[in-house]
Amino acid sequence: MNSHAIAAGHAERLATVDALLPEMPALEPVEGSVSLSATAGDSAAAGLSVRTEAGPDSVDSPWRALVEHRLEARLTGPRPEAALDALLTRWDEHLKTVAPPGDVETAATVVRPSRDSPGSAELLRRGFAPVLVIAVRPADRLAVTGPPATPGVHIRPAEADDLETAVGLELELQRYDAQFGSVTLREGAEETITADLSKQLGRENPTLWIAELYGRPLGMVRVQFPGDTAWIRGRVAAEKVGYLSSLAVAEQARSSGVGTALAAHAHQVFDECGTDAVLLHHALANPRSTPFWYAQGYRPLWTYWQRRPAVP
Ligand SMILES: CC(C)(COP(=O)(O)OP(=O)(O)OC[C@H]1O[C@@H](n2cnc3c(N)ncnc32)[C@H](O)[C@@H]1OP(=O)(O)O)[C@@H](O)C(=O)NCCC(=O)NCCS
């Protein structure tokens, strides 16, 4: 079966799985990619393995291994899980030739539609774990249930002299998320975060807001408006896509409604600019963020299955 026939079968299968998934055309090789294919009885898989590398000081280095091998897969036939299993065998053979065993700065990652569940057991058996999720909140979700509005929470745009607060909250968030494998805190993290956040303060059109509780800054939310989300918008079948970059509440203020107030504020500003859907990443094993986001009207769209090191 050729890769276009496999992609067509894949698209047909997924059309009934999740209406918010984008179109998934046949895989096109890119520079440095390796094409793979496999069959299992009447089922077939096409894959593309792409290697990327990030410097330890780059803005996205906290969210990834420095070297990542990412597999994109198209699966068709009556047993997609068997097709994926056979593809993973091919991929493992390839990874053994390019990734040093035991190097924790290498990761093998398969980003799969969350609701396309066949193959999950096969991934687990090969040492992959579902680490990260892209969750989606369509704009027409109804208001959410949550804690009663906390009196005294005041939300305002971040100003230049909020830098220390914002960096402190972001570091606290990243330290917390690092426990669940979705963040790697490296030397120089504070400097990288400071450089990134300082560009987002005091803006005429704010993208970062601070929550004060009785005058003390204890939370923040950061967003990207639809004009700035080209890097992720292709992940969802929607026109105007917003991205919620981070939400953090200081440990002493958690569970008291500050996070809900910040999320409601972010959703209101997204609504005001006509956003169709909001995406965000969260660590699946985070016992605070996972239930929080699903109570705010999000649900999983893509799941990152990761094995790190790429070759154990
Ligand atoms: C995730 C996080 C931002 C949530 O913010 P928060 O201020 O703690 O959340 P809120 O208080 O607004 O909402 C949770 C509380 O709402 C209440 N609540 C939730 N659903 C409710 C409902 N249906 N009815 C009434 N109350 C409800 C509960 O009191 C709940 O607290 P609990 O989980 O301890 O029981 C915050 O915990 C945090 O910063 N965590 C660490 C960093 C992190 O994980 N950030 C997210 C990265 S993606």
Ligand as a Chemical Component Dictionary entry (heavy atoms), coordinates in Angstrom:
data_LIG
# 
_chem_comp.id                   LIG 
_chem_comp.type                 NON-POLYMER 
_chem_comp.pdbx_formal_charge   0 
_chem_comp.three_letter_code    LIG 
# 
loop_
_chem_comp_atom.comp_id 
_chem_comp_atom.atom_id 
_chem_comp_atom.alt_atom_id 
_chem_comp_atom.type_symbol 
_chem_comp_atom.charge 
_chem_comp_atom.model_Cartn_x 
_chem_comp_atom.model_Cartn_y 
_chem_comp_atom.model_Cartn_z 
_chem_comp_atom.pdbx_ordinal 
LIG C1  C1  C 0 -3.110  24.689 38.350 1  
LIG C2  C2  C 0 -3.283  26.005 39.112 2  
LIG C3  C3  C 0 -2.894  27.158 38.186 3  
LIG C4  C4  C 0 -4.743  26.152 39.531 4  
LIG O1  O1  O 0 -4.921  27.370 40.221 5  
LIG P1  P1  P 0 -5.675  27.415 41.645 6  
LIG O2  O2  O 0 -5.744  28.818 42.043 7  
LIG O3  O3  O 0 -4.993  26.450 42.561 8  
LIG O4  O4  O 0 -7.094  26.825 41.227 9  
LIG P2  P2  P 0 -8.548  27.265 41.810 10 
LIG O5  O5  O 0 -8.438  27.443 43.268 11 
LIG O6  O6  O 0 -9.073  28.411 41.027 12 
LIG O7  O7  O 0 -9.380  25.985 41.403 13 
LIG C5  C5  C 0 -9.230  24.767 42.106 14 
LIG C6  C6  C 0 -10.215 24.737 43.284 15 
LIG O8  O8  O 0 -11.508 25.026 42.833 16 
LIG C7  C7  C 0 -12.478 24.376 43.663 17 
LIG N1  N1  N 0 -13.390 23.667 42.780 18 
LIG C8  C8  C 0 -13.048 22.954 41.666 19 
LIG N2  N2  N 0 -14.173 22.502 41.072 20 
LIG C9  C9  C 0 -15.211 22.933 41.812 21 
LIG C10 C10 C 0 -16.616 22.790 41.710 22 
LIG N3  N3  N 0 -17.156 22.109 40.715 23 
LIG N4  N4  N 0 -17.394 23.383 42.643 24 
LIG C11 C11 C 0 -16.841 24.096 43.658 25 
LIG N5  N5  N 0 -15.506 24.253 43.794 26 
LIG C12 C12 C 0 -14.727 23.692 42.890 27 
LIG C13 C13 C 0 -11.712 23.476 44.605 28 
LIG O9  O9  O 0 -11.604 24.169 45.824 29 
LIG C14 C14 C 0 -10.367 23.384 43.908 30 
LIG O10 O10 O 0 -9.313  23.213 44.814 31 
LIG P3  P3  P 0 -8.839  21.701 45.135 32 
LIG O11 O11 O 0 -8.460  21.108 43.792 33 
LIG O12 O12 O 0 -7.673  21.871 46.045 34 
LIG O13 O13 O 0 -9.991  20.988 45.717 35 
LIG C15 C15 C 0 -2.396  26.069 40.390 36 
LIG O14 O14 O 0 -2.732  25.003 41.236 37 
LIG C16 C16 C 0 -0.910  26.039 40.136 38 
LIG O15 O15 O 0 -0.281  27.068 39.942 39 
LIG N6  N6  N 0 -0.318  24.813 40.168 40 
LIG C17 C17 C 0 1.102   24.639 39.987 41 
LIG C18 C18 C 0 1.594   25.077 38.630 42 
LIG C19 C19 C 0 0.790   24.455 37.519 43 
LIG O16 O16 O 0 0.545   23.271 37.523 44 
LIG N7  N7  N 0 0.358   25.303 36.558 45 
LIG C20 C20 C 0 -0.382  24.881 35.404 46 
LIG C21 C21 C 0 0.568   24.589 34.324 47 
LIG S1  S1  S 0 -0.261  24.075 32.851 48 
# 
loop_
_chem_comp_bond.comp_id 
_chem_comp_bond.atom_id_1 
_chem_comp_bond.atom_id_2 
_chem_comp_bond.value_order 
_chem_comp_bond.pdbx_ordinal 
LIG C1  C2  SING 1  
LIG C2  C3  SING 2  
LIG C2  C4  SING 3  
LIG C2  C15 SING 4  
LIG C4  O1  SING 5  
LIG O1  P1  SING 6  
LIG P1  O2  DOUB 7  
LIG P1  O3  SING 8  
LIG P1  O4  SING 9  
LIG O4  P2  SING 10 
LIG P2  O5  DOUB 11 
LIG P2  O6  SING 12 
LIG P2  O7  SING 13 
LIG O7  C5  SING 14 
LIG C5  C6  SING 15 
LIG C6  O8  SING 16 
LIG C6  C14 SING 17 
LIG O8  C7  SING 18 
LIG C7  N1  SING 19 
LIG C7  C13 SING 20 
LIG N1  C8  SING 21 
LIG N1  C12 SING 22 
LIG C8  N2  DOUB 23 
LIG N2  C9  SING 24 
LIG C9  C10 SING 25 
LIG C9  C12 DOUB 26 
LIG C10 N3  SING 27 
LIG C10 N4  DOUB 28 
LIG N4  C11 SING 29 
LIG C11 N5  DOUB 30 
LIG N5  C12 SING 31 
LIG C13 O9  SING 32 
LIG C13 C14 SING 33 
LIG C14 O10 SING 34 
LIG O10 P3  SING 35 
LIG P3  O11 DOUB 36 
LIG P3  O12 SING 37 
LIG P3  O13 SING 38 
LIG C15 O14 SING 39 
LIG C15 C16 SING 40 
LIG C16 O15 DOUB 41 
LIG C16 N6  SING 42 
LIG N6  C17 SING 43 
LIG C17 C18 SING 44 
LIG C18 C19 SING 45 
LIG C19 O16 DOUB 46 
LIG C19 N7  SING 47 
LIG N7  C20 SING 48 
LIG C20 C21 SING 49 
LIG C21 S1  SING 50 
# 
